[in-house]
Amino acid sequence: MTAPGFPAHRPRRLRQTPALRRAVAQTRLHPADLILPVFVREAIEEPVPIAAMPGVQQHTLSSLEAVARQARDAGLGGLMVFGVPEHRDAVGSGADDPDGILNVALRVVRAVTGDDLVLMADLCLDEFTDHGHCGVLAAPPRDSAGRPRRFGPAAAVVDNDATLVRYAAMALAQADAGAHVLGLSGMMDGQVGYVRAALDAAGYQDIVLLAYAAKYASGFYGPFREAVGSTLRGDRSTYQQDPANATEALREVALDLAEGADLVMVKPAMPYLDILSAVAQVATVPVSAYQVSGEYAMLEAAAAHGWLDRERAILESLLAIRRAGATQILTYHALEAAAWIA
Ligand code: PBG
């Protein structure tokens, strides 16, 4: 019955049944929206579990091959491969070595899945350097008399432009190895334009560049350090963005687009939905978001305690990231989530 005086135009209870809710949903998840990040580790015989990311492993080449097949069969939007080398050095030599673990892994996957799965490579030095930074380090600064400078940054300073040269070499090695998309995650200034030019000069016009445009210096990357066996001390706040700031994310996106980025990313995802939304409103290319290791760990830890309904919370988090404006989401739950929504 209608209460006396209640307006006739009040909202109808359209959401009464699941079918009605489904029919009017503005946002949906599809397996192709999801990209699975994976770790492949050199010189291991069996996959190694990552304690801080229950359910995620460092893969051998053969277990990686199996995961690539699953990703293809599930119709995922891609596989993002990170390499964990046995040996590291100051300049990250393993990164552009054709026999380096990441490049070997790319060739293995591409041979199995061909063009049926979008193969993405992490393009950054941090897994390959002994100091764990995303670039090569600058020589300690000198004062005007050539003595070691007394005042100045105490923290390691990355040599931006020397790093670009390393990234270009890495890009060519990854393109040679069969990657379709290169994920520029190092946050060096000018990296997109520099790598684009190097690829084009080598005839790799068809290689797609995914720029980690707005990448924040985040505590949510914690478990990733274990995943890649990182040696990093300190943090990356001299080259990643300050969580306090929003405007500079838009500037980073604009610069990356001007340099030729084909895709841009916001990272992490859940704590930065406002940034994602703002970026999605101005970007003229697809926008992806990276639900990072710490976000994964939080969901898993709470679910393991029975404090969250695992499937519901995971799917809701992914839906929220899509709603905020992401075209695609990098998530360690990609395979499981794809099975749930299929
Ligand atoms: C650096 C890189 C990081 C992640 C992806 N690429 C770590 C960092 O910037 O400190 C983190 C991903 C995650 O936490 O899941 N190349």
Residues whose N, C-alpha, C, O or C-beta is under 5 A from the ligand:
A	BS01	PBG	C124 D126 S185 F220 Y221 F224 V292 S293 G294
